[in-house]
Amino acid sequence: MITTVFEDADFNGLEKSFDITNKNIDKVGVKVEGANLQTTESGGSAVFTVVLNAKPEADVTFEVSSSNEAYGKIDGATENKLVVTFTPENWDTPQEIKVVGQEDGNAPNNGEEHKYQVVFSKTSSEDANYKEVEISPIDVTNLDNDIADVFIDKETIETVEMGDAVDVNIRLGLAPKHDVNFSLLVFKSKDSGSEESKEVQLSETSFTLTKDNYLEGKTISIRSIDDHIVDGDQDYFIRLRAGSNDDAYNNKDKWIA
């Protein structure tokens, strides 16, 4: 209610009521952050986020799935369904979802890319505004690794003195014509002539991959050594060097940092 005050006695104290509506401009919906995602057959993953556009009056749930699990799977999904829930308390906090590329096991196809999508069910909620809201799918490309190369599932790692070991898998993209022998050394840097590092211990310093085990690969464990010296965080670089009579693999170097 608004009360007017004027010096004119005919108007002073005149009261008049107005209906005022504060319009909510927040648009109901689910915001997806992440486009043109890429995964790899060697297990490379991609991450996107989801969040609600406006506060709901009740919990909001929806399911996330892969359109083709042969190319990529939703991390944490059960039977290709990951249930995401937002509440009136966490509606504006983005939730991360990871898509993990899959090895299709097919014969080499010259680096062909496989297209698939992350798809969403309609939302479900007791809040009528969030009942059956549609969410657009996300396009994903799974990069083929059926090429003569060395693949490492973790090229960047972090270890802690006296902490748990980190496992790393090394495999080949194509069956080798001849055995591929690997040697592993740890250096303080990637620079030529760098000193070897004593910061970590490897479960294996050499191994061989053949036409029989190239796809399964070899898993090595990397563990930090407690040097009892207060020297802060120390970088190290593990070089994998391949040697083989197969020219496609001979003298290939890969690094784990």
Steps between C-alpha positions, in 0.01 A plus 500: 500500500621850410401810703536840335595818689409839349467851634157522338252386766279343231775247418697469824466156656347346189562126494512280188589131465688344209562133420871446436649174373873421519549283190755216524718512188695181582422254221432146615731244339826304523819669382763271347856636476713308250489463123683304230647261757776257409588164652754242385498123461792483741272620782532873453210677665305825471313691770194722483280661766127529561316749720145635535409843366256584781430384855246217516234450765586128522778259399570470128641178352598380153706222344817528292592230247730427207341447160766237425694335784731336247653845446455670838356434844368732770725471805309362798199392295312176572357326194580815302304727734645762733239666718564868573309677777472868581328633811374844605828527693755405231312596182760763400810285567624341174548123504780346291434197279780303333481311172766231449606384154489126426718268292277355229737211427454537126767452239701809411296762324757770435409736779127512429296706747191351662208733570259451789299710746440554868123488532269608781158391617234760569512640851278366777382712793209580731560860390265544204746740336763225484271216396618343171743774395697393194883517490687513170760226437875563474706390199813297577779364279697191601841520335625174356827361630535211257831638380857394555568704811561462873210592727526587868182526706652762733758734351484732801517362853565616854657290774554571869791390717387201710172509305331242280654395172346619173434238232555587134409281203704504179365334185534502122246617246575228244641151525877527440672299228782434746526516880526851646742535791460793740754653736398751769719765660411785734653845437490838671390664172434418135811688394769305321773404745275540806604322817305195607256554785479293818157635600300192401529125476362305204360147527652427158790662319455291187229287340397361162175528306423248226225430248335290773490759782526836317136594563496401868832673546713516812415670829783642706486648850670829586569578864667805656807441714522668839842665487467652852603835355294817528531603135144588399314353205727343242419452132610187318456362151479133404621419148374189325720406207390233256735280301386257232572355158158639412586844360157634599597468867878517503653794691162639609525706819210576733503697824314481830528818705 
